[in-house]
Amino acid sequence: ADTRIEVSVRLDSTQLRLRVVDNGPGVPAELLNDLGHPFKRSEHSNGYGLGLSICRKTAERAGGEIRFMNAETGGFIAELVLPLQS
């Protein structure tokens, strides 16, 4: 199957929501809650486990959050939610 990545942006009066969805295998359930925490990485990773942690902290400093989940139809979802300043 072809690799597919979908990016969508939603904007309403209070927040911006950026969602990235792929059609890969997703993330094992036991690792899903650890995503975005420093130095948490899979055994197949060759990184240090800091990239998603830095993204999470940056979003939190802006008053937002990053959510990670598996799609019900397969694949992985990363969603950034940021509040809009008034």
C-alpha positions as CSV (number, residue, x, y, z in Angstrom):
1,A,0.0,0.0,0.0
2,D,1.1,3.5,-0.6
3,T,2.2,5.7,2.3
4,R,-0.3,8.4,3.0
5,I,-0.1,11.5,5.2
6,E,-3.0,13.8,5.6
7,V,-2.6,17.3,7.2
8,S,-5.7,19.3,8.2
9,V,-6.1,22.6,10.0
10,R,-9.3,23.8,11.8
11,L,-9.7,27.3,13.1
12,D,-12.6,28.5,15.2
13,S,-13.0,31.5,17.5
14,T,-11.0,30.0,20.4
15,Q,-8.4,27.6,19.0
16,L,-6.3,26.3,16.1
17,R,-6.2,22.6,15.6
18,L,-3.5,21.0,13.4
19,R,-3.9,17.3,12.8
20,V,-1.5,14.9,11.0
21,V,-2.7,11.4,10.2
22,D,-0.8,8.6,8.5
23,N,-1.8,5.2,7.3
24,G,1.0,3.3,8.9
25,P,0.8,0.6,11.6
26,G,0.2,3.0,14.5
27,V,2.0,2.9,17.8
28,P,1.8,0.0,20.2
29,A,-0.6,0.8,23.0
30,E,2.0,0.3,25.7
31,L,4.2,3.1,24.1
32,L,1.4,5.5,23.2
33,N,1.2,7.2,26.7
34,D,5.0,7.7,26.8
35,L,5.1,9.7,23.6
36,G,6.2,13.3,24.2
37,H,8.1,12.5,27.4
38,P,11.8,13.1,27.4
39,F,14.1,10.1,26.5
40,K,11.2,7.8,25.8
41,R,11.8,6.1,22.5
42,S,11.2,2.7,20.9
43,E,14.0,0.1,20.6
44,H,13.9,0.8,16.8
45,S,14.7,4.5,17.2
46,N,18.1,5.9,16.6
47,G,17.3,9.2,18.2
48,Y,17.5,10.5,21.8
49,G,13.7,10.7,22.4
50,L,13.7,14.5,22.7
51,G,11.9,15.7,19.5
52,L,8.3,15.1,20.6
53,S,9.2,16.2,24.2
54,I,10.4,19.5,22.9
55,C,7.3,19.9,20.7
56,R,5.0,19.0,23.7
57,K,6.8,21.6,26.0
58,T,6.6,24.3,23.3
59,A,2.9,23.7,22.9
60,E,2.3,23.8,26.7
61,R,4.2,27.0,27.0
62,A,1.8,28.5,24.4
63,G,-1.2,27.3,26.4
64,G,-1.9,24.4,24.1
65,E,-1.3,20.7,24.0
66,I,-0.2,17.9,21.7
67,R,-2.2,14.7,21.6
68,F,-1.1,11.3,20.2
69,M,-3.4,8.5,19.3
70,N,-4.0,5.6,17.0
71,A,-6.6,6.0,14.3
72,E,-9.5,3.5,14.6
73,T,-9.0,2.5,10.9
74,G,-5.3,2.0,11.4
75,G,-2.5,4.6,11.3
76,F,-1.4,7.3,13.8
77,I,-2.7,10.7,14.6
78,A,-0.7,13.7,16.1
79,E,-2.8,16.7,16.9
80,L,-1.6,20.1,18.0
81,V,-4.2,22.4,19.7
82,L,-3.3,26.0,20.4
83,P,-5.5,28.7,21.9
84,L,-6.1,31.9,20.0
85,Q,-5.1,35.1,21.8
86,S,-7.9,37.6,22.1
